[in-house]
Amino acid sequence: MPRPPFTQGLHELGDGLYAWLQPNGGWGWSNAGLVRGDGASLLVDTLFDLRLTQAMLDAMAGPTAGSPVTTLVNTHANGDHCYGNSLVAGAEIVASRATADEIGEVSPRMLHAMVTNDLGDDALNDYVRAAFGSFDFEGIDVAPPTRTFEARLDLDVAGTAVELLEVGPAHTKGDVIVHVPSARTVFTGDICFIGGTPIVWTGPVANWVAACDRIEALGVDTVVPGHGPVCGLDEVRDLRGYLVHVEAEAGACFEAGMDAEEAARAIDLGPYARWGEPERIAVNVEAVYRERDPARRSVDARTLFGRMARWALS
């Protein structure tokens, strides 16, 4: 079956698999997936707010009519992949142990406050509102995982074998990819941003590079990323190339004694400059600096968003 177009909504991938896609794939516009077995289904991730998640579940009513969602997998703890959990009534919610520990660190109330309050910087206010102002964070009570695992968990979704593979910490503390061997398909969560710039909230970068290698080693034909269009392994290799480039360039800037924000401005992104949200380089440089100096003081999210906002204006 050919790859689906990158258009809003539910797309059939074949072999009982579906992708829910949300253009343009930028901040908060995440993808999800469905694995339909013979009498039960597995949902990969929910969305950033209740309205978006309910629209997705309504669109999935046909495929799940005789195969209800009994398992929900959260690939990681970012809200655009778990804030709709409460709407998947009765499902077992599965995540890595690290994701379960992290899932409450950034609450919907915090994001609502960021969008609605004056953060004391006009550029930062504008940036945050442009990124998150389309979402409704009120009334969300995030349902936490009810089952956790480490490293690997094999599931049987009513006759379809599914492998949950922990590849974090990378993007977040407990990233998981969902592999369906019989369909040669993997749902990657935010280990894959396609057409958009990845953001290294946790790292190390080397773990993320290794996660790309692990996806390639699976020999899949179809990759459903956390953000962006459905793709193949060539795009995963491009993503890996970005990570290797940033790690090398930021490492050189660190050794030269450059300030992290200065380094983010100085790094030539080359072919990756055309990807969406290139300003995320500011966060990625900070991640490399933190790896090079474990004693480095942690930088809070407000400061990192401020750096991105200034980079975007430069």
Disulfide bonds with the S-S distance in Angstrom:
none
